Amino acid sequence: MYNEKSKEQARQLLQEFDRMKGRRVNWDTYWEDLAEYFIPRKDNVYGYKIEGERKHNRLYDSTSIQAAELLASSLHGMLTNPSSLWFDLSTGTTKLDDDKDVRQYLQDCVQILIDTLNQSNFQEEIHETYLDLVGIGTTILQIEEDEINDVRFKSSPIYWSYIEEDERGVVNQIGRKIDMTWQQIVRKFGEDIFKSDELMDIHDCIKNKPHMKEEVIYMVKPEDANDPKNTKFVGTYTLRKKDVMLKEVTYQSWPFAVPRWTKLNEEVYGRCPAMKSLPDVKMLNAVMKTVIRGMQKAIDPPLMVPDNGFLLPIRTTPGGTNFYRTGMKDRIESFPVAARPDIGLDFVDNIRGRIREHFFVDQLQLIQQRDMTATEVMERSDERLRFLGPILGRLNNELLKPIIDRVFDILTRRGRFPKPPELLKDSNDIKIVYTSQIAKAQRTGEANTLTKVLQATGLLLEAQPDVLDNINGDEVLRHNAKIFGLPETMLNSKKQVEGTRKARAEQQQAAAQAQQDNMNADTQQKQAAANNQG
């Protein structure tokens, strides 16, 4: 209801939004350059957008666009591949994790989470998130509840929103300006809000100008910023005109993921590979413009035409006919051009190489030699992925974890998970373990440790085979299974293994006893035969 209290609250929210907007002014021009050269289809930093508008008009080379797309696609495939389990869950306690029922429950939860993500629009939106991340440095992925697919995602460029951090450097506040028509406002928030006499002019706008756009400010912030244990967040929609509070919603968990590629300690917004390569990209486009002009001059040079005797216009098209006066000795000739576009192309290749380095193109494209074995290919692939390891920490904390936490919270409240086993009734602290290609590559060194130990002690093993008794083969296998993400259903529990070994030992003992009995019986028969002969 519109009253003085709600009006004052709306004013405070609008003032806070304006402060957030004022602190971001310097970034907008920077992002405009980045969007133009790396993501031209998203170059509406200032909100000026014309449907069907041509992009790439001022670009003379697409290396920067291709490099950004390649890195974004590679991150998508290596971190959130839809055809693999790119994360796992753990209780944080080895004893609990080793329990068969607990392990099965956690893997069932993981499969439900993965299925929910793949059935939603997650895969489409996460690619846009990666593209904004490598091309702009900061991006926003909103995770909302959905009546059909449980969750729904929406990726939006950072220049549509404003963010703030808490004292730990974690983004916990977002403001966004939304342009909505009066018709859209009424459909989303209802018309009862504007029944006050003070808002009669708004009633007129709704009736007479339904398609006129107004500015709505959407803000999300902690419900209680002074209580770090309170995980609830409040979202408010405020109409700037007349300071009207349209709606207030409560989120049980943070409904956004706001990843930054990297950032300086004193800054809130992130930086990215595109920023490092921007000078080279601008130079490349300037050089390519000159090279193109030089090639055009060399292929289609200017003409020298006598000032009289020829009938204009001069036709330079194939098969074109030009008329001149009979007996005239002057001719149309090409203007000598000493252009060397090949020199410019060598320089262009050098700049393109530097741009590709900024986007890890050489590391992302594994070059296989003909004589490489499968093991060598795997080792080189893991080495390539480990090179990208430093980017994992921030992406895990600011992108992947918020996504999983939010989806887990929504599915828990909707009762989508099975009943937990008895051992987990008092354990609410379930941790995320990332098992993407990059994460696995960081841990393959652990799996190779045993191989290196055996290779280093090869001579000793030949001399003293009993040394192998120091290695616990069961634990090595289970450790490697965790590293490579082997499903729990493919492993027998320790009790099952013990039962199988006990049964095998009993069978072997029974077989040995039967063999001994046969030998004894045979001996007795031979002894009896010898006695009869005697």
Secondary structure, 3 states (H helix, E strand, C coil): CCCHHHHHHHHHHHHHHHHHHHCCHHHHHHHHHHHHHHCHHHCCCCCCCCCCCCCCCCCCCCHHHHHHHHHHHHHHHHHCCCCCCCEEEECCCHHHHCCHHHHHHHHHHHHHHHHHHHHCCHHHHHHHHHHHHHHCCEEEEEEEEECCCEEEEEEEEHHHEEEEECCCCCEEEEEEEEEEEHHHHHHHHCCHHHCCHHHHHHHHHHHHCCCCEEEEEEEEEECCCCCCCCCCEEEEEEECCCCEEEEEEEECCCCEECCECECCCCCCCCECHHHHHHHHHHHHHHHHHHHHHHHHHHHCCCEECCCCCECCCCCCCCCCCCCECCCCCCCCEECCCCCCHHHHHHHHHHHHHHHHHHCCHHHHCCCCCCCCCHHHHHHHHHHHHHHCHHHHHHHHHHHHHHHHHHHHHHHHHCCCCCCCCHHHCCCCCCEEEECCHHHHHHHHHHHHHHHHHHHHCHHHHHHCHHHHHHCCHHHHHHHHHHHCCCCHHHCCCHHHHHHHHHHHHHHHHHHHHHHHHHHHHHHHHHHHHHHHHC
